[in-house]
Amino acid sequence: MSLENLLKINQLQRHTATADEVQRLLAAAQRNLADSAVQGLSDETRFDAAYKAIMQCAMVGLMANGYRPSTTTPGHHQTMIQTLGLTLGVDKAVWIVLDSLRKKRNLNDYSGDLIEPAAVRSCVSHAQQLLSQTRQWLSARRPDLLNTST
């Protein structure tokens, strides 16, 4: 499915990104990654921080392509992750893993399922890689949105 098709079915809305909002999201993702590395925090909190960084990168990807998720429609996290191939060129195998992390987060949030240490490590690692890929993508395709001081 294309981004335009998602727009037509109200999963996405048009959005004109500004450098300021992109920089705020990148800085927030960096802070969340730093929080995810704090060993004294619970696995759930560290996982949540890394997951939040993933979502912030996914939001940047959508915004940089002229869209944002429709948060009034259920499943906007899923839409954000599953469009990463279209927005930031993320390989399908990677966004499938990211989507499985989304499902794990939902199970923890809504059922209290435990987050195991391996899932924390995976989420942190994937968040770090996605933040790097987001910055590289912006540098190559939308340098107008990338401030090198972040």
N, C-alpha and C positions, 0 to 999 in steps of 0.2 A: 504494500500500500504506500502511496506517495504522501508527502506532507500536504499537498493540495487536497487529496482525497480525505485526509483526516480533518482538514479545515471544513470541507463540505458536510461532514457528519458531526460537526461541533466538538470534536476531540481537541482541536487546536483553534487558536485565535490569531489574527495578524498582530504583529508587534514590531515596532521599530526600536531596535536596541540602541542604547547610548553607551559610550565608553565608561561613564561613571557607574552605571548599574552593573555592567560586566565586571568592572574592577572590584566593586563591592562583593559580588558573588565569588570571584576568584579568591579574594582575601578571606571571605568567610570559609570557603572550602579549605584553604590553607590552615586557618585556625582550627577547623574541625579535625583535620588530619593531625595537627599537633595534639589536640585533646585525645584522639584515638590512640596515641602513643603513650599516654600516661598509665604506667603499670599499676598504680594504686587504685584505679577505677575498676568498677565491675566489668565483666565481659559484655554485658548488655549495653552499658553506657559507652564503652569503647566501640562496639559494633554500631550503635546508633550514630555516633559521631562520624565514623567512616562512611556509613550509608548516607548520611546527610551531605557529606562532601561529594559523593557520587551524584546525588540528586542536584546539587548546585552546579556541577559540571554539565549535567544533562540539560539543565535550564539554560546555561550559557550557550550550549549547542543550538537549542531551539531559537533562542533570542537572536543569535548571530545569523541565523537563517531566515529571520523575519517572522517568527512565530513565538507563541507561548502556549502552555497547556490550558485547556478550559477546566478550571478547578471546580466548576459547578457540575461537571460530568464525572461519574465514578470512573476510577481506573487511571487517573492522570499520572500517577507514578509509573504504572506499567507502560503507558503511552510514551512517557519521557525516556524510559530505558529502551524500549523497543524501537525508537526512532534514532538511536545513537548511530546506527549504520548510515542513515541518511544525513544526519546533521554533522557528525564529527568523523565519519569514516571508520567507526569502530567495527571490528570483525564480528560476524554473527556469533561465532563461538564465545566471544567475550561478553557480548550483551546477553547471551543466554545465561551465562554464569551470573551476571549482574541481576538478571531477572530472578534467578533462584535465590539470590541474597535478599531481594525484595520480598519474596515469599517467606523466607525465614524470618525477616523482620516482622511481617504481618503475623506470623504464628506466635512470635514472642509478644508482640503488642496486644493481640486479641485473645490468646490462649495461655499465655504464660510459659510457653515452651522455652527451655533453656537455650542459651547461645553458647555453644562449645568453643573452646580456645581456637580450634582450627578454623572455625567460621570467622572469628575475629581476625585472625591473621590473613585469611583470604580477602575479607572485606577491606581491610587496611591496605593490603597490597594492590588490590584492584582500584581502590580510590586514588592511591598514589600514581598508578599508571594512567588512569583516566585524567587526572589533573595535568599531568605532563602532556598527554596527547591533546588535551583541550588547548593548552597554551601553544603547542606546536601548530595545531590547526589554525588557531587565530593568527599566529604569526605569518603563516603562509597565505591565508585566505581573507582574513579580516584584520589586518594590522591596525586599522583605524580604531578598533575596539581594544587593542592591547597596549597597556602602559607597561613599559619594561621595569618600572619601579616596584611592581607587585611580585 
